[in-house]
Amino acid sequence: MAPPKKAGKEPPRPIIVKKITVVAGGHHGGAWKVAYADFVTAMMAFFLLLWILGATTEKQRKGIADYFSPTLVKTRESSSGSSAGLLGGSSLVDKDNLPHPGGQGTKSITIPRDASGGTREGATMMKRTRTKDALEAKLQSSAALRRLARQVRMIDTTEGVRIDLVDDADFAMFRLGTTVLTPEADALLKALGEALGPDAGGVTIRGHTDALPFLPGTVGNNWSLSAGRAEATRQALMRDGISEQRFRRIEGVADNELLIPGDPHDPRNRRISVTVMD
């Protein structure tokens, strides 16, 4: 027989632990929206920058660069109109105390001299313009040269002005398969030498051929032919007024840089490229 329960005491109640799991709704939360918004903002700023670069003039871009330049702000703290507090300057129309040759403007502060818009870049563009103008004037000096002017193409490159002397169906710089200049090419190179003679820039010459192979049993190939034609051009230019010390590089590239890639046998692929370096 069980012993009687003591009055006033109850057995201990069991402890119940309830775990609640909270599941966030909707594609693992909204953190991805923040990252996506940052990405869209960055892309908008990037395309806005591209639009500004394409839709503004050089002068306007310089003004924008000046506006955002911290160097300009620091310099103006000791310039006119700001020497001692809000009203401490001498006059708003006084010259700014800026470290550049002209005493006014901000080009030398915000734009390096060897970058676009700097002093060196401006001088380079003037030199290239003089080179083009001199050659164009020479090609217009006679009826014979005016007919040959259509064979001349002038292109700005990173090295300088490249002058391409291009063959076609009615004109050839060299006799077929040789390094012998034709009379028309000789006259064209004479005009080129006289136009470039006063210039002091270095000169490089590159010879190009089409993809027509040499006849079987013939000694030679397009590599040696293109290099030989470049050397023949150098010698002709030396006779026509360009000093030997100005030549920097002579090379032949055969048919590896075609002007008409769709037709490797097109005569326009045969050309001489003369680059007047900055």
Backbone bond lengths (Angstrom), bond angles and torsions (degrees), N, CA, C in turn:
res aa  C-N    CA-C-N  psi(-1)  N-CA   C-N-CA  omega(-1)  CA-C   N-CA-C  phi
1 M - - - 1.461 - - 1.518 108.10 -
2 A 1.426 115.04 130.79 1.486 120.55 -176.97 1.505 110.14 -70.76
3 P 1.330 114.58 146.23 1.459 117.74 -179.83 1.524 109.33 -69.26
4 P 1.261 118.25 147.36 1.472 121.46 -178.97 1.521 110.76 -68.35
5 K 1.415 114.72 142.58 1.483 120.17 179.14 1.516 109.33 -70.54
6 K 1.335 111.24 143.59 1.459 116.24 177.71 1.514 109.47 -75.98
7 A 1.247 115.40 136.55 1.456 120.26 -178.54 1.519 111.58 -67.40
8 G 1.378 115.45 139.27 1.482 121.07 176.39 1.506 115.94 88.71
9 K 1.303 122.45 0.19 1.481 124.40 179.30 1.504 109.92 -121.15
10 E 1.394 114.44 131.05 1.461 120.87 178.88 1.539 109.49 -114.46
11 P 1.298 117.38 150.97 1.488 119.20 177.38 1.529 111.16 -63.92
12 P 1.355 118.46 148.74 1.490 120.97 -179.95 1.523 111.41 -62.70
13 R 1.345 115.55 140.99 1.455 120.90 -179.93 1.532 110.46 -80.92
14 P 1.313 117.21 145.91 1.490 119.49 179.06 1.538 111.56 -69.60
15 I 1.353 116.86 147.13 1.476 122.94 178.96 1.530 108.50 -92.49
16 I 1.308 116.54 123.75 1.473 122.41 -178.51 1.529 108.92 -108.97
17 V 1.373 118.01 122.93 1.481 124.02 178.04 1.509 108.40 -103.11
18 K 1.316 116.38 120.71 1.476 121.75 -178.12 1.526 109.34 -108.10
19 K 1.348 115.79 117.28 1.478 121.65 179.22 1.520 109.32 -97.33
20 I 1.330 115.60 130.11 1.471 121.66 179.67 1.528 108.72 -118.05
21 T 1.298 117.46 121.16 1.472 122.51 178.22 1.520 109.35 -102.55
22 V 1.352 114.88 123.24 1.466 120.37 -179.53 1.531 108.67 -98.10
23 V 1.297 117.09 121.24 1.468 122.64 179.73 1.518 108.32 -103.89
24 A 1.370 115.64 119.98 1.475 119.75 178.70 1.511 109.65 -68.71
25 G 1.280 116.39 141.56 1.461 120.33 -177.53 1.520 112.37 -93.22
26 G 1.304 117.28 146.12 1.460 122.78 169.44 1.502 116.19 83.86
27 H 1.293 120.02 86.09 1.460 125.91 168.52 1.509 112.41 50.84
28 H 1.294 119.16 53.06 1.463 124.06 172.68 1.528 112.18 59.96
29 G 1.277 119.14 36.24 1.451 121.17 176.35 1.520 112.81 87.04
30 G 1.333 116.76 -172.31 1.468 120.95 -175.62 1.510 114.30 -112.86
31 A 1.336 119.12 17.08 1.464 121.08 -178.33 1.527 111.62 -62.86
32 W 1.331 116.66 -32.78 1.458 119.58 -178.53 1.523 111.69 -65.14
33 K 1.319 116.72 -26.68 1.460 119.54 -179.91 1.529 111.22 -66.42
34 V 1.315 116.46 -35.68 1.459 120.19 178.55 1.523 110.76 -65.70
35 A 1.346 115.65 -45.65 1.464 119.29 179.28 1.529 110.93 -63.76
36 Y 1.327 115.82 -40.14 1.467 119.38 179.49 1.530 111.21 -65.50
37 A 1.332 116.58 -39.52 1.462 119.78 178.41 1.522 111.30 -64.06
38 D 1.352 116.53 -40.54 1.469 119.84 176.61 1.526 110.68 -61.60
39 F 1.332 116.69 -42.14 1.466 120.48 179.90 1.534 111.34 -63.13
40 V 1.323 116.33 -45.54 1.471 120.02 179.87 1.519 110.98 -63.58
41 T 1.320 117.06 -38.97 1.467 120.54 178.14 1.524 111.32 -63.32
42 A 1.352 115.73 -44.04 1.465 119.57 178.89 1.524 111.16 -63.30
43 M 1.328 117.56 -41.29 1.463 120.36 178.93 1.527 111.45 -66.30
44 M 1.326 116.91 -37.63 1.455 119.75 177.45 1.530 110.87 -63.50
45 A 1.335 116.31 -42.45 1.462 120.06 178.09 1.526 111.02 -64.09
46 F 1.335 116.40 -38.95 1.468 120.49 -179.85 1.529 111.16 -63.89
47 F 1.337 116.32 -48.27 1.458 119.27 -179.32 1.517 111.81 -69.44
48 L 1.320 117.47 -29.59 1.457 120.01 174.22 1.519 110.61 -65.27
49 L 1.336 116.78 -39.74 1.459 120.78 176.78 1.523 110.94 -63.05
50 L 1.341 116.79 -44.34 1.461 119.53 177.93 1.523 111.53 -61.35
51 W 1.322 116.64 -39.43 1.462 120.04 179.08 1.524 111.05 -64.86
52 I 1.332 116.58 -41.33 1.464 120.14 179.70 1.526 110.30 -63.22
53 L 1.336 117.20 -42.82 1.466 120.69 -179.51 1.521 111.33 -64.15
54 G 1.346 116.94 -33.35 1.457 119.23 -177.98 1.513 114.59 -87.09
55 A 1.325 117.29 -22.15 1.461 120.13 -173.10 1.522 113.83 -104.50
56 T 1.330 117.80 0.54 1.463 120.59 -177.93 1.518 110.44 -116.65
57 T 1.308 114.43 159.27 1.462 121.06 176.12 1.523 109.84 -84.68
58 E 1.335 115.15 169.81 1.466 119.93 179.06 1.527 110.66 -60.70
59 K 1.323 116.38 -39.37 1.468 120.12 -179.56 1.519 111.15 -65.25
60 Q 1.334 116.72 -40.93 1.463 119.94 178.62 1.523 111.70 -66.18
61 R 1.344 117.12 -39.09 1.464 119.61 178.88 1.518 111.38 -64.69
62 K 1.331 116.66 -36.47 1.464 119.27 176.84 1.524 110.56 -64.21
63 G 1.352 116.23 -39.07 1.457 119.35 178.37 1.522 112.02 -63.99
64 I 1.333 116.40 -40.04 1.472 120.08 177.48 1.530 110.30 -64.99
65 A 1.343 116.49 -42.01 1.468 119.82 178.62 1.523 110.86 -62.48
66 D 1.338 116.40 -39.61 1.463 119.92 178.61 1.526 111.07 -63.50
67 Y 1.326 116.08 -38.29 1.467 120.15 -177.72 1.528 111.94 -62.05
68 F 1.345 115.85 -39.01 1.459 119.99 -175.98 1.525 113.16 -94.71
69 S 1.316 118.42 7.09 1.462 120.38 -175.85 1.517 110.94 -84.12
70 P 1.341 118.95 118.66 1.469 120.19 176.80 1.515 111.79 -69.62
71 T 1.331 117.07 -28.83 1.470 120.43 178.35 1.511 110.52 -61.38
72 L 1.313 116.34 -40.53 1.453 120.71 179.97 1.523 111.20 -62.98
73 V 1.345 117.36 -41.49 1.457 121.04 -179.60 1.518 110.81 -63.08
74 K 1.336 116.17 -46.24 1.461 119.74 -179.11 1.515 111.31 -64.17
75 T 1.322 117.53 -36.85 1.450 120.58 -179.61 1.517 110.89 -68.35
76 R 1.334 116.00 -39.02 1.457 119.33 -177.65 1.533 112.13 -70.40
77 E 1.333 118.11 -15.93 1.462 119.62 178.69 1.526 110.87 -63.85
78 S 1.318 117.36 -24.69 1.466 120.35 178.18 1.512 111.61 -111.84
79 S 1.360 116.63 19.10 1.447 120.81 -178.30 1.512 110.04 -101.76
80 S 1.325 115.97 -173.08 1.452 121.34 -179.46 1.519 110.05 -62.32
81 G 1.355 116.31 143.13 1.447 121.04 177.52 1.503 114.72 83.36
82 S 1.367 119.06 0.74 1.471 118.45 -177.35 1.517 112.22 -152.28
83 S 1.309 118.14 30.60 1.462 119.18 -173.16 1.524 112.91 -82.34
84 A 1.344 118.28 -23.27 1.464 118.04 -177.38 1.523 109.88 -151.31
85 G 1.298 116.38 67.04 1.450 119.47 177.57 1.516 112.59 92.15
86 L 1.332 114.79 -166.44 1.452 121.14 -172.75 1.519 112.20 -62.62
87 L 1.329 117.24 -43.32 1.468 120.92 -177.36 1.518 111.33 -114.33
88 G 1.318 117.32 25.67 1.457 119.03 -173.44 1.500 115.23 -88.95
89 G 1.334 119.57 -8.29 1.457 121.03 -177.03 1.505 111.89 -75.85
90 S 1.338 115.21 162.07 1.459 119.30 -179.75 1.517 111.46 -75.32
91 S 1.332 116.77 -49.22 1.457 120.09 -179.60 1.515 109.21 -166.02
92 L 1.308 116.33 147.84 1.450 120.17 179.39 1.517 112.02 -74.18
93 V 1.339 116.78 -16.19 1.465 119.61 -178.19 1.521 111.92 -99.02
94 D 1.355 117.37 0.22 1.459 119.56 175.58 1.513 110.43 -69.18
95 K 1.323 116.05 158.62 1.469 120.23 177.52 1.513 110.77 -66.70
96 D 1.326 115.09 139.96 1.456 119.77 176.46 1.516 110.37 -71.99
97 N 1.338 114.72 151.03 1.458 120.95 178.23 1.525 108.92 -89.21
98 L 1.338 116.49 69.11 1.457 121.70 -176.01 1.522 110.18 -109.06
99 P 1.347 116.77 138.97 1.478 120.42 -175.45 1.516 112.76 -80.35
100 H 1.306 118.60 77.39 1.453 121.67 175.57 1.516 108.78 -151.67
101 P 1.336 119.06 161.79 1.460 122.09 -170.30 1.511 113.63 -59.90
102 G 1.328 119.96 -40.23 1.446 121.06 -171.16 1.509 114.50 -82.06
103 G 1.332 120.05 -14.56 1.438 121.85 -178.32 1.508 114.11 82.28
104 Q 1.337 118.81 -11.97 1.454 123.10 177.16 1.517 108.82 -136.45
105 G 1.329 116.55 162.32 1.457 119.93 -179.69 1.514 111.20 87.17
106 T 1.329 116.86 175.47 1.455 120.58 -174.72 1.508 112.85 -137.04
107 K 1.329 118.82 13.54 1.465 120.92 -174.71 1.521 112.02 -58.85
108 S 1.342 117.62 -46.94 1.460 119.43 -173.97 1.519 112.27 -71.71
109 I 1.336 118.42 -14.00 1.458 120.67 179.36 1.518 110.67 -86.33
110 T 1.312 116.73 -44.76 1.457 120.22 -171.71 1.512 114.24 -96.79
111 I 1.326 118.50 -16.68 1.459 121.08 -175.64 1.528 109.13 -127.51
112 P 1.336 119.07 121.98 1.467 121.17 177.99 1.515 110.88 -59.68
113 R 1.324 115.88 152.28 1.452 120.07 -177.61 1.517 113.44 -67.41
114 D 1.336 118.56 -24.22 1.452 120.15 -179.23 1.519 112.37 -100.40
115 A 1.341 117.54 14.44 1.456 121.25 178.22 1.510 109.68 -110.00
116 S 1.334 115.97 177.26 1.460 120.85 -177.88 1.509 110.28 -61.15
117 G 1.324 116.45 129.09 1.441 121.36 178.15 1.511 113.36 94.81
118 G 1.333 119.67 -11.31 1.449 121.81 -178.69 1.513 112.12 -81.77
119 T 1.332 114.76 -179.55 1.451 120.44 -177.45 1.518 111.67 -63.15
120 R 1.341 117.07 -43.41 1.457 120.00 -178.13 1.528 111.12 -65.99
121 E 1.338 115.85 -39.94 1.461 119.45 -179.24 1.517 110.67 -64.75
122 G 1.329 117.00 -40.57 1.454 119.58 178.37 1.512 112.18 -63.16
123 A 1.330 116.99 -41.98 1.458 120.57 178.29 1.527 111.34 -65.24
124 T 1.347 116.38 -37.15 1.460 120.20 178.29 1.517 111.67 -63.30
125 M 1.336 116.44 -44.32 1.457 119.96 179.62 1.522 111.40 -64.41
126 M 1.320 117.03 -38.00 1.472 120.05 177.79 1.526 110.45 -64.70
127 K 1.332 116.53 -40.20 1.456 120.32 179.21 1.513 111.23 -64.85
128 R 1.341 116.81 -42.71 1.462 119.96 178.93 1.529 110.71 -63.76
129 T 1.324 116.26 -39.98 1.466 119.83 179.16 1.520 110.75 -63.48
130 R 1.318 117.00 -41.62 1.474 120.27 178.00 1.521 110.63 -62.19
131 T 1.331 116.77 -41.33 1.465 120.17 179.99 1.524 110.58 -62.12
132 K 1.326 117.20 -46.51 1.458 120.44 179.86 1.517 111.61 -64.62
133 D 1.325 116.61 -44.18 1.463 119.89 -178.45 1.518 111.35 -63.44
134 A 1.345 116.34 -40.03 1.456 119.73 -179.42 1.526 111.22 -63.73
135 L 1.332 117.12 -42.78 1.461 120.52 179.83 1.519 111.14 -69.34
136 E 1.326 117.74 -41.59 1.460 120.20 179.23 1.524 110.99 -62.65
137 A 1.340 116.61 -41.35 1.459 119.85 178.76 1.528 110.83 -63.64
138 K 1.335 116.12 -39.25 1.465 119.57 -179.87 1.525 110.66 -66.74
139 L 1.325 117.37 -39.80 1.465 120.79 -178.83 1.527 112.43 -70.02
140 Q 1.320 117.01 -18.98 1.459 120.43 177.88 1.522 112.78 -96.34
141 S 1.319 116.68 5.26 1.465 119.89 -174.28 1.526 113.90 -78.93
142 S 1.331 118.54 -15.35 1.466 120.95 179.26 1.515 109.69 -150.11
143 A 1.337 115.33 159.66 1.464 120.00 -178.91 1.526 111.21 -65.14
144 A 1.348 117.26 -37.44 1.466 120.43 -179.69 1.527 110.99 -64.58
145 L 1.345 117.05 -42.03 1.466 120.18 179.61 1.527 111.65 -71.76
146 R 1.319 116.71 -31.80 1.467 118.64 176.95 1.519 111.09 -63.58
147 R 1.324 117.21 -34.11 1.463 120.12 176.86 1.528 111.12 -68.93
148 L 1.325 116.35 -32.54 1.466 120.37 -179.06 1.526 113.02 -83.79
149 A 1.336 117.00 -12.25 1.470 120.35 -176.06 1.520 111.42 -61.79
150 R 1.329 118.15 -27.05 1.463 119.54 -179.46 1.527 112.42 -69.01
151 Q 1.338 117.43 -14.13 1.463 120.51 177.76 1.534 112.15 -85.84
152 V 1.336 116.73 -3.78 1.469 121.43 -173.47 1.524 109.55 -106.64
153 R 1.336 115.09 130.30 1.467 121.24 175.02 1.522 108.50 -127.62
154 M 1.334 116.33 130.21 1.463 121.36 179.39 1.518 109.40 -112.50
155 I 1.342 116.32 126.53 1.459 122.57 -173.95 1.529 108.91 -132.88
156 D 1.339 116.78 134.02 1.463 121.33 174.23 1.525 109.46 -78.62
157 T 1.327 116.55 130.98 1.459 122.52 177.23 1.520 109.11 -127.32
158 T 1.330 116.35 177.63 1.459 119.70 178.81 1.522 111.94 -67.81
159 E 1.324 117.94 -24.04 1.464 121.30 -179.72 1.523 112.29 -87.44
160 G 1.324 117.03 -32.31 1.457 121.36 -175.86 1.522 110.39 161.15
161 V 1.332 116.15 -155.56 1.456 121.20 179.27 1.529 108.75 -87.50
162 R 1.337 116.13 121.92 1.460 120.49 176.88 1.524 108.99 -99.28
163 I 1.332 115.21 126.95 1.460 121.89 -179.38 1.521 107.46 -110.12
164 D 1.316 116.37 111.46 1.462 122.13 -179.92 1.529 109.41 -95.69
165 L 1.327 116.21 126.63 1.461 123.20 174.71 1.528 105.89 -105.66
166 V 1.328 116.37 106.02 1.457 122.40 -164.58 1.531 110.50 -108.66
167 D 1.343 115.03 133.73 1.469 120.97 172.55 1.528 110.19 -74.65
168 D 1.326 115.64 162.54 1.467 120.89 167.60 1.524 107.56 -152.08
169 A 1.327 116.74 -166.52 1.463 119.60 -176.37 1.520 112.48 -66.91
170 D 1.335 118.17 -22.26 1.462 122.00 -176.44 1.526 113.63 -110.32
171 F 1.316 117.32 0.38 1.468 119.62 -176.58 1.519 109.17 -145.90
172 A 1.334 115.48 140.75 1.464 121.14 176.78 1.526 108.47 -139.32
173 M 1.328 115.44 135.16 1.462 119.69 177.07 1.521 111.66 -71.05
174 F 1.347 117.17 -33.85 1.460 121.78 -175.94 1.523 109.92 -131.39
175 R 1.311 114.31 154.71 1.459 118.98 173.78 1.525 108.63 -65.47
176 L 1.319 116.60 148.46 1.455 122.93 -170.68 1.531 111.69 -53.32
177 G 1.322 115.49 122.86 1.458 121.76 175.27 1.514 115.19 71.27
178 T 1.355 118.37 13.40 1.462 120.68 -177.82 1.525 110.06 -128.58
179 T 1.330 115.26 178.11 1.466 121.74 174.30 1.520 110.80 -108.14
180 V 1.330 117.10 22.22 1.468 122.75 -179.59 1.522 109.05 -91.03
181 L 1.324 116.82 121.36 1.454 121.45 -179.93 1.524 111.16 -69.62
182 T 1.320 116.65 142.60 1.461 121.49 173.16 1.532 108.52 -78.78
183 P 1.331 118.78 159.98 1.472 120.41 178.68 1.531 112.55 -57.83
184 E 1.328 118.09 -39.21 1.468 120.31 178.82 1.523 110.97 -64.32
185 A 1.337 117.27 -41.99 1.458 120.76 178.45 1.518 111.31 -65.28
186 D 1.323 116.51 -37.12 1.461 120.70 178.19 1.529 110.39 -62.09
187 A 1.344 116.72 -41.74 1.464 120.61 178.00 1.523 111.04 -66.46
188 L 1.318 116.82 -38.04 1.465 121.01 179.57 1.524 111.36 -66.15
189 L 1.331 116.81 -42.64 1.466 120.23 178.90 1.526 111.34 -69.19
190 K 1.316 117.13 -32.12 1.468 119.80 176.22 1.525 110.72 -63.66
191 A 1.344 116.46 -42.56 1.466 120.02 176.74 1.523 110.87 -64.14
192 L 1.328 116.36 -39.74 1.460 120.50 179.26 1.524 110.84 -65.21
193 G 1.333 117.01 -44.45 1.459 120.37 179.57 1.518 112.45 -62.48
194 E 1.333 116.93 -40.76 1.467 120.11 179.99 1.526 110.99 -68.75
195 A 1.340 116.96 -34.56 1.463 119.39 179.99 1.523 111.57 -72.74
196 L 1.337 117.50 -35.71 1.460 121.44 -176.36 1.514 113.26 -94.13
197 G 1.317 117.76 -7.02 1.453 120.81 -176.54 1.524 114.46 -56.42
198 P 1.353 119.39 -45.70 1.466 119.86 -179.12 1.526 113.69 -70.09
199 D 1.308 117.77 -16.16 1.465 120.97 -179.32 1.528 110.09 -70.82
200 A 1.351 115.22 153.18 1.466 119.41 -179.60 1.523 112.76 -109.84
201 G 1.322 117.84 3.19 1.455 120.22 -176.38 1.515 113.10 -75.46
202 G 1.331 115.48 156.79 1.449 120.75 176.07 1.520 111.45 -68.67
203 V 1.338 116.06 160.37 1.460 121.78 -176.10 1.524 108.95 -131.22
204 T 1.321 116.76 133.46 1.459 121.79 171.06 1.525 108.54 -120.94
205 I 1.330 116.17 148.42 1.462 121.35 -178.63 1.524 108.39 -129.71
206 R 1.331 115.56 133.39 1.462 121.29 179.20 1.527 109.29 -129.57
207 G 1.331 115.04 127.79 1.453 120.44 178.75 1.512 112.15 -97.38
208 H 1.340 116.11 140.24 1.468 122.04 179.60 1.528 109.12 -128.14
209 T 1.322 116.90 145.66 1.461 122.14 173.98 1.521 109.37 -124.80
210 D 1.331 115.82 169.67 1.459 119.39 169.76 1.532 108.40 -84.38
211 A 1.333 116.67 -173.26 1.463 120.27 -175.93 1.526 113.13 -95.57
212 L 1.327 118.42 9.89 1.459 119.59 178.05 1.526 109.93 -64.82
213 P 1.335 118.66 127.20 1.470 120.32 -178.72 1.533 111.10 -78.34
214 F 1.317 115.58 161.01 1.457 120.90 173.97 1.531 109.05 -73.63
215 L 1.312 115.75 154.42 1.458 120.12 177.45 1.527 110.11 -64.62
216 P 1.331 118.00 145.57 1.470 120.52 178.17 1.530 111.04 -56.15
217 G 1.321 115.49 136.98 1.458 120.62 -179.18 1.513 114.16 85.83
218 T 1.350 117.49 -6.88 1.464 120.90 179.05 1.526 109.90 -82.36
219 V 1.314 115.66 135.01 1.454 120.16 178.01 1.527 108.49 -80.36
220 G 1.302 116.75 124.45 1.462 120.49 179.24 1.512 111.23 128.12
221 N 1.334 115.27 169.93 1.457 121.87 177.73 1.523 107.71 -157.96
222 N 1.313 116.23 175.91 1.461 119.99 -176.05 1.530 112.90 -67.62
223 W 1.331 116.63 -25.34 1.464 118.86 176.80 1.529 110.81 -66.27
224 S 1.306 116.03 -52.51 1.459 118.96 -179.47 1.523 111.17 -66.59
225 L 1.350 116.56 -33.66 1.463 119.66 179.82 1.526 110.94 -65.86
226 S 1.328 117.32 -45.82 1.471 119.67 -178.82 1.524 111.34 -65.30
227 A 1.347 117.09 -40.21 1.460 119.85 178.02 1.527 111.47 -67.06
228 G 1.341 116.81 -39.94 1.462 120.51 178.29 1.516 111.93 -64.37
229 R 1.322 117.45 -38.10 1.463 120.25 178.48 1.526 111.25 -68.94
230 A 1.335 117.11 -35.40 1.468 119.68 175.32 1.524 110.60 -63.74
231 E 1.327 117.24 -40.76 1.468 120.67 178.52 1.528 111.05 -68.13
232 A 1.332 117.61 -38.77 1.467 120.28 177.20 1.527 110.60 -63.16
233 T 1.320 116.25 -36.42 1.465 120.04 177.06 1.519 110.67 -66.35
234 R 1.335 117.17 -41.56 1.470 120.26 178.28 1.524 111.19 -59.62
235 Q 1.323 116.87 -44.94 1.460 120.01 -179.23 1.531 111.49 -64.59
236 A 1.344 116.27 -37.75 1.466 119.25 178.57 1.530 110.84 -66.20
237 L 1.335 117.40 -41.14 1.459 120.43 179.55 1.527 111.63 -67.25
238 M 1.325 116.83 -33.29 1.468 119.51 175.58 1.522 110.62 -64.59
239 R 1.327 117.42 -38.93 1.466 120.19 177.31 1.520 111.65 -67.58
240 D 1.333 116.05 -24.03 1.459 120.10 -174.28 1.521 113.77 -101.52
241 G 1.333 117.66 14.37 1.453 118.78 168.72 1.515 117.27 119.93
242 I 1.320 120.50 -3.80 1.471 121.49 178.73 1.519 108.97 -96.53
243 S 1.329 116.52 125.09 1.462 120.40 -176.00 1.526 111.04 -69.45
244 E 1.317 116.13 152.72 1.462 122.15 -177.66 1.517 111.67 -63.33
245 Q 1.353 117.81 -31.25 1.461 121.32 -175.99 1.535 112.72 -68.21
246 R 1.315 117.70 -16.65 1.466 119.75 -177.06 1.528 112.91 -80.94
247 F 1.321 118.26 -16.92 1.468 120.41 -176.16 1.529 109.71 -78.13
248 R 1.324 115.68 126.95 1.457 122.05 -177.19 1.526 113.03 -104.97
249 R 1.329 117.17 -34.35 1.461 119.00 -175.44 1.528 109.68 -157.62
250 I 1.331 115.56 135.18 1.462 122.94 176.01 1.520 106.60 -124.86
251 E 1.342 117.71 126.77 1.456 119.06 -176.55 1.518 111.12 -151.18
252 G 1.339 114.36 155.36 1.453 121.32 174.67 1.513 109.81 -123.55
253 V 1.329 116.82 134.23 1.462 120.66 -176.19 1.529 111.62 -117.43
254 A 1.340 117.92 11.15 1.466 122.56 178.45 1.529 110.12 54.68
255 D 1.345 117.42 -129.13 1.468 121.09 -177.86 1.530 111.43 -108.52
256 N 1.345 117.07 30.67 1.459 120.85 -176.56 1.526 113.49 -88.16
257 E 1.332 118.46 -9.51 1.467 121.39 178.00 1.531 108.08 -131.07
258 L 1.307 116.16 71.44 1.457 121.94 -174.75 1.521 111.07 -70.37
259 L 1.308 115.91 138.17 1.457 120.77 174.30 1.522 110.45 -76.30
260 I 1.327 116.85 -32.43 1.466 122.99 178.03 1.524 107.28 -119.03
261 P 1.331 118.51 83.80 1.474 120.19 -175.70 1.520 113.01 -61.24
262 G 1.322 117.73 -28.59 1.454 119.65 -178.86 1.508 114.48 -71.39
263 D 1.329 117.54 -16.87 1.471 121.77 179.42 1.529 108.32 -140.33
264 P 1.325 117.80 88.34 1.473 120.64 -177.00 1.524 113.69 -60.19
265 H 1.346 118.17 -19.56 1.464 120.94 -178.63 1.524 112.37 -93.33
266 D 1.322 117.85 0.20 1.464 121.24 179.82 1.530 109.66 -61.52
267 P 1.346 118.19 133.21 1.472 119.52 -178.48 1.521 113.59 -62.15
268 R 1.330 118.67 -21.39 1.465 120.48 179.48 1.526 112.51 -68.50
269 N 1.325 116.79 -14.60 1.464 119.39 174.33 1.533 111.73 -70.19
270 R 1.323 116.91 -20.15 1.466 120.44 176.61 1.533 108.14 -83.58
271 R 1.315 115.92 117.69 1.454 118.96 -177.84 1.526 110.70 -161.65
272 I 1.322 114.47 164.03 1.461 122.81 174.14 1.517 107.32 -118.76
273 S 1.332 116.54 129.36 1.468 121.56 178.99 1.518 108.79 -109.93
274 V 1.333 115.28 119.08 1.462 122.49 177.64 1.529 107.64 -110.84
275 T 1.325 116.93 117.46 1.469 120.95 -178.94 1.530 108.86 -107.84
276 V 1.334 115.15 122.83 1.458 121.67 174.40 1.523 106.90 -93.00
277 M 1.307 116.79 110.68 1.462 121.71 -170.79 1.532 111.27 -79.32
278 D 1.352 114.65 150.68 1.470 120.21 179.72 1.522 111.43 -69.40
